[in-house]
Amino acid sequence: MDHAADAHRTDLMTITRFVLNEQSKYPESRGDFSILLSHIVLGCKFVCSVVNKAGLAKIIGLAGETNVQASCRGEEQKKLDVLSNEVFVKALVSSGRTCILVSEEDEEATFVEPSRRGRYCVVFDPLDGSSNIDCGVSIGTIFGIYMVKDDHEPTLDDVLQPGKNMLAAGYCMYGSSCTFVLSTGTGVNGFTLDPSLGEFILTHPNIKIPKKGKIYSVNEGNAKNWDGPTAKYVEKCKFPQDGSSSKSLRYIGSMVADVHRTLLYGGIFLYPADKKSPNGKLRVLYEVFPMSFLMEQAGGQAFTGKQRALDLVPAKIHERSPVFLGSYDEVEEIKALYAAEEEKA
């Protein structure tokens, strides 16, 4: 047995150690955020374990309920969706640090009872991309965290805030490895779950998205319904007029997986509005905002087609929006196309 190697493993930067190090920079901190984050991490570990055993446990089948965010064809919830939602709701409430929870799976917001209430609001999609479970495609959990003021009873207004007011955001991707990506407003860091230790280890410190990218990620099956700027941008990706090489199309259909690749390699992720979905399809609070927050923290941009994504003020908890996010220069290009379209109007 290599005892020296084993000893070295105890010096790894775990997510717990990382968060405590960050907490130590703020002497006035009571540790509430660290406790909340530890419960989110625990929920992710649990869901990761269940996802890995999903086929064996026979929980991929339908639960016989309709998802409140389902499309007009009435998609039914997967059992794993239901379980993941329960896991995170219980983990967040039991932390004693939350007051309002907004989940993609629940029609109404959850208000935590006063005896277990804290100062944080958490918005989350417990299992994004779950329709891909049975074919082994990477799926994930997305979350964002707000803080409420101490001097009032929590209301929906505490979560119906612009994304720029978020304290933290992140996602956990369940794929070939389990990856946890987090920003607390001072950059982006990525952690990978070491199954032998049961700990997330810092593997991607201070992630910075390249200023330009060679990959675009969009569902081209919707091309006939796109607006002019989106169609022009994708056309330029495929047939550049300046003699440069075409960009490569990469689209998985799981937002966590597509955004994760974009974050690491650069490029752009597009989910535009179209004739079928004039308000877009992605939900503002727990999809658009957290991913936009991460992109900006990594040096990229996020744009709705009209404004900076994080400046959007949602009116409803399940409101939808188009989004274009990724490398700074790529998003600048599509912003210019929308500006030109507006000038012509």
GUNU-699727 format. One record per residue (C-alpha): residue number from 1; x, y, z. Coordinates in steps of 0.2 Angstrom, whole numbers, plus 5000, padded with zeros to 4 digits. Layout:
BEGIN
PT   k    x    y    z
PT NUM    X    Y    Z
...
//
This chain:
BEGIN
PT   k    x    y    z
PT   1 5000 5000 5000
PT   2 5006 5017 4995
PT   3 5004 5027 5012
PT   4 5012 5043 5005
PT   5 4999 5043 4991
PT   6 4985 5040 5003
PT   7 4991 5054 5014
PT   8 4992 5066 4999
PT   9 4973 5063 4995
PT  10 4969 5071 5012
PT  11 4976 5087 5006
PT  12 4965 5089 4991
PT  13 4954 5104 4989
PT  14 4937 5097 4992
PT  15 4921 5108 4990
PT  16 4919 5109 5008
PT  17 4936 5115 5011
PT  18 4934 5127 4997
PT  19 4918 5135 5003
PT  20 4925 5136 5021
PT  21 4941 5145 5014
PT  22 4929 5158 5005
PT  23 4919 5160 5021
PT  24 4935 5164 5031
PT  25 4937 5180 5020
PT  26 4921 5187 5028
PT  27 4924 5188 5047
PT  28 4906 5193 5049
PT  29 4899 5177 5041
PT  30 4889 5166 5052
PT  31 4892 5151 5040
PT  32 4873 5150 5034
PT  33 4878 5150 5016
PT  34 4891 5136 5019
PT  35 4878 5126 5028
PT  36 4865 5129 5014
PT  37 4878 5124 5000
PT  38 4882 5108 5010
PT  39 4864 5103 5009
PT  40 4863 5106 4990
PT  41 4879 5096 4987
PT  42 4872 5082 4997
PT  43 4856 5082 4986
PT  44 4867 5081 4971
PT  45 4877 5066 4978
PT  46 4860 5057 4981
PT  47 4853 5061 4964
PT  48 4870 5056 4956
PT  49 4869 5039 4965
PT  50 4851 5036 4959
PT  51 4854 5042 4941
PT  52 4868 5029 4940
PT  53 4856 5015 4946
PT  54 4841 5021 4937
PT  55 4840 5007 4924
PT  56 4843 4994 4938
PT  57 4830 5002 4950
PT  58 4817 5003 4937
PT  59 4813 5021 4941
PT  60 4814 5028 4924
PT  61 4796 5024 4920
PT  62 4782 5037 4920
PT  63 4775 5042 4937
PT  64 4758 5045 4929
PT  65 4758 5064 4933
PT  66 4759 5079 4922
PT  67 4774 5091 4924
PT  68 4767 5108 4927
PT  69 4780 5115 4914
PT  70 4775 5101 4901
PT  71 4772 5106 4883
PT  72 4755 5105 4875
PT  73 4758 5086 4871
PT  74 4756 5084 4890
PT  75 4773 5076 4894
PT  76 4772 5065 4910
PT  77 4785 5066 4924
PT  78 4798 5053 4925
PT  79 4799 5045 4942
PT  80 4817 5051 4943
PT  81 4810 5069 4941
PT  82 4798 5066 4956
PT  83 4812 5059 4967
PT  84 4825 5072 4963
PT  85 4813 5086 4967
PT  86 4808 5078 4984
PT  87 4827 5075 4987
PT  88 4831 5094 4985
PT  89 4815 5100 4993
PT  90 4819 5090 5009
PT  91 4838 5094 5009
PT  92 4835 5113 5007
PT  93 4821 5114 5020
PT  94 4831 5103 5032
PT  95 4846 5115 5031
PT  96 4836 5128 5041
PT  97 4843 5141 5030
PT  98 4829 5143 5017
PT  99 4813 5153 5016
PT 100 4806 5151 4998
PT 101 4809 5137 4986
PT 102 4805 5138 4967
PT 103 4806 5121 4958
PT 104 4803 5117 4940
PT 105 4792 5103 4946
PT 106 4781 5112 4957
PT 107 4767 5124 4951
PT 108 4768 5135 4966
PT 109 4783 5141 4976
PT 110 4786 5132 4993
PT 111 4786 5144 5008
PT 112 4796 5136 5022
PT 113 4787 5136 5039
PT 114 4794 5149 5051
PT 115 4802 5137 5064
PT 116 4813 5131 5050
PT 117 4816 5147 5040
PT 118 4832 5155 5035
PT 119 4837 5170 5024
PT 120 4839 5162 5007
PT 121 4828 5158 4992
PT 122 4833 5144 4981
PT 123 4827 5142 4963
PT 124 4831 5126 4955
PT 125 4828 5113 4941
PT 126 4830 5096 4950
PT 127 4834 5086 4935
PT 128 4836 5095 4918
PT 129 4836 5085 4903
PT 130 4828 5070 4911
PT 131 4820 5064 4894
PT 132 4837 5059 4890
PT 133 4840 5047 4905
PT 134 4836 5031 4896
PT 135 4849 5034 4882
PT 136 4863 5038 4894
PT 137 4865 5057 4889
PT 138 4872 5068 4903
PT 139 4858 5077 4913
PT 140 4859 5088 4928
PT 141 4853 5100 4942
PT 142 4853 5119 4940
PT 143 4851 5131 4955
PT 144 4852 5149 4960
PT 145 4852 5157 4977
PT 146 4845 5174 4982
PT 147 4845 5182 5000
PT 148 4829 5190 5008
PT 149 4830 5205 5019
PT 150 4829 5201 5038
PT 151 4815 5214 5041
PT 152 4800 5207 5032
PT 153 4790 5191 5029
PT 154 4796 5182 5013
PT 155 4785 5185 4998
PT 156 4786 5180 4979
PT 157 4794 5197 4976
PT 158 4810 5190 4985
PT 159 4812 5178 4970
PT 160 4805 5188 4956
PT 161 4821 5198 4955
PT 162 4833 5201 4941
PT 163 4847 5188 4939
PT 164 4860 5201 4943
PT 165 4854 5200 4961
PT 166 4859 5182 4963
PT 167 4871 5178 4977
PT 168 4877 5162 4969
PT 169 4872 5149 4955
PT 170 4878 5133 4949
PT 171 4874 5116 4941
PT 172 4878 5098 4944
PT 173 4880 5087 4929
PT 174 4878 5068 4930
PT 175 4887 5060 4916
PT 176 4903 5050 4913
PT 177 4908 5059 4929
PT 178 4898 5069 4941
PT 179 4904 5088 4940
PT 180 4898 5102 4951
PT 181 4901 5120 4944
PT 182 4899 5134 4956
PT 183 4900 5153 4956
PT 184 4898 5164 4972
PT 185 4900 5180 4962
PT 186 4919 5179 4962
PT 187 4923 5168 4947
PT 188 4918 5150 4942
PT 189 4925 5134 4949
PT 190 4922 5116 4944
PT 191 4923 5101 4956
PT 192 4922 5082 4951
PT 193 4915 5069 4962
PT 194 4928 5056 4968
PT 195 4917 5040 4971
PT 196 4930 5032 4982
PT 197 4930 5047 4994
PT 198 4912 5053 4992
PT 199 4919 5071 4990
PT 200 4919 5084 4976
PT 201 4937 5088 4972
PT 202 4942 5105 4964
PT 203 4947 5100 4946
PT 204 4943 5116 4936
PT 205 4949 5131 4946
PT 206 4944 5148 4940
PT 207 4936 5143 4924
PT 208 4937 5156 4910
PT 209 4927 5154 4894
PT 210 4938 5158 4878
PT 211 4934 5175 4871
PT 212 4929 5167 4854
PT 213 4924 5149 4850
PT 214 4922 5137 4836
PT 215 4906 5128 4842
PT 216 4888 5133 4841
PT 217 4875 5124 4850
PT 218 4857 5125 4844
PT 219 4842 5114 4839
PT 220 4842 5116 4820
PT 221 4826 5106 4819
PT 222 4817 5123 4823
PT 223 4826 5133 4809
PT 224 4810 5136 4799
PT 225 4803 5145 4814
PT 226 4818 5156 4818
PT 227 4818 5175 4817
PT 228 4830 5184 4806
PT 229 4845 5187 4817
PT 230 4846 5169 4823
PT 231 4844 5163 4805
PT 232 4858 5175 4799
PT 233 4870 5170 4814
PT 234 4868 5152 4811
PT 235 4871 5155 4792
PT 236 4887 5164 4796
PT 237 4893 5150 4807
PT 238 4890 5137 4793
PT 239 4895 5148 4778
PT 240 4907 5162 4784
PT 241 4910 5176 4771
PT 242 4927 5181 4777
PT 243 4935 5164 4771
PT 244 4937 5157 4789
PT 245 4933 5140 4794
PT 246 4915 5135 4797
PT 247 4910 5133 4815
PT 248 4905 5115 4822
PT 249 4888 5111 4827
PT 250 4886 5102 4844
PT 251 4869 5100 4851
PT 252 4865 5087 4865
PT 253 4848 5093 4870
PT 254 4852 5093 4888
PT 255 4855 5111 4894
PT 256 4867 5107 4907
PT 257 4878 5097 4895
PT 258 4877 5109 4881
PT 259 4881 5124 4893
PT 260 4895 5114 4901
PT 261 4904 5111 4885
PT 262 4902 5129 4880
PT 263 4909 5135 4896
PT 264 4925 5125 4894
PT 265 4928 5126 4876
PT 266 4920 5142 4871
PT 267 4907 5146 4857
PT 268 4888 5150 4860
PT 269 4873 5141 4866
PT 270 4857 5147 4857
PT 271 4839 5144 4862
PT 272 4829 5158 4853
PT 273 4811 5162 4852
PT 274 4802 5156 4837
PT 275 4785 5155 4829
PT 276 4780 5141 4840
PT 277 4787 5148 4856
PT 278 4787 5167 4854
PT 279 4793 5169 4872
PT 280 4806 5156 4871
PT 281 4806 5139 4880
PT 282 4819 5140 4894
PT 283 4813 5146 4911
PT 284 4820 5162 4917
PT 285 4822 5159 4936
PT 286 4830 5142 4936
PT 287 4838 5139 4919
PT 288 4842 5156 4911
PT 289 4847 5166 4926
PT 290 4859 5153 4934
PT 291 4868 5149 4917
PT 292 4869 5167 4913
PT 293 4876 5171 4930
PT 294 4890 5158 4927
PT 295 4894 5164 4910
PT 296 4896 5181 4915
PT 297 4907 5176 4930
PT 298 4918 5166 4918
PT 299 4920 5181 4906
PT 300 4906 5177 4894
PT 301 4889 5185 4890
PT 302 4871 5181 4890
PT 303 4858 5190 4880
PT 304 4839 5188 4878
PT 305 4837 5195 4860
PT 306 4832 5212 4868
PT 307 4843 5214 4884
PT 308 4856 5207 4895
PT 309 4849 5191 4902
PT 310 4853 5195 4920
PT 311 4844 5212 4919
PT 312 4827 5204 4915
PT 313 4814 5205 4929
PT 314 4802 5190 4929
PT 315 4784 5193 4933
PT 316 4780 5174 4936
PT 317 4790 5160 4944
PT 318 4789 5149 4928
PT 319 4791 5163 4915
PT 320 4801 5159 4900
PT 321 4814 5168 4889
PT 322 4825 5166 4874
PT 323 4843 5166 4878
PT 324 4860 5167 4869
PT 325 4875 5164 4880
PT 326 4893 5159 4878
PT 327 4910 5167 4873
PT 328 4910 5186 4873
PT 329 4913 5189 4855
PT 330 4901 5177 4849
PT 331 4887 5185 4859
PT 332 4892 5202 4853
PT 333 4890 5196 4836
PT 334 4872 5191 4838
PT 335 4868 5207 4848
PT 336 4874 5217 4833
PT 337 4862 5207 4822
PT 338 4847 5210 4833
PT 339 4852 5229 4834
PT 340 4853 5230 4815
PT 341 4835 5221 4814
PT 342 4828 5234 4826
PT 343 4835 5248 4816
PT 344 4826 5242 4801
PT 345 4810 5240 4810
//
